Amino acid sequence: MTEMKKINVEELVNAAGGEWRQVNTRTVQNGVLRNGPGTSYERITSYPNGTWVSTTGRSQYNADDGRTWYELSSPDHGWMAGSILGFYD
């Protein structure tokens, strides 16, 4: 019987193609987490600058708002604009 290795959350996220990023709006406003990839989706919560979040590795461009959105898995599940996470189109 093969022994199963326990992995931590960071290893799991990285295995799925995601990475840890830090929220940085470059303003005093918080970064908004939404329930879909675009500003037309409902706000779930917001995070202050400096908060570490984990991406899933999944992204989607939204032509309506001209942004690429990244799916987050932690601390909450939702979508955040890539520019807030240091991804630039």
C-alpha positions, 0 to 999 in steps of 0.5 A: 500500500502506498503512503499518502503525503499530506500537502499544505494549502500553498502546495495545493494551490501551486499544483493547480496553477495558482499563486499567492499575490498581495492586494495593491490598489495603489490608492487608499481604497480596498480591493473588491472581490466579486462573484464573477469576472467583471464589475457587473457582478455582485461584491462579495467583500473587500480586502485592504492593501497588503492582504495576501490572497491565493489565485487558482490559476484561472483568469478571464478577460471581460470586454465590457470593463476592459479588465482581466479578472483572476479567480481567488481561492483564499481567503474567500472564493471569488474574482478580483481585477488583475491590476489589483493583484499586480497582473497587467494586460 
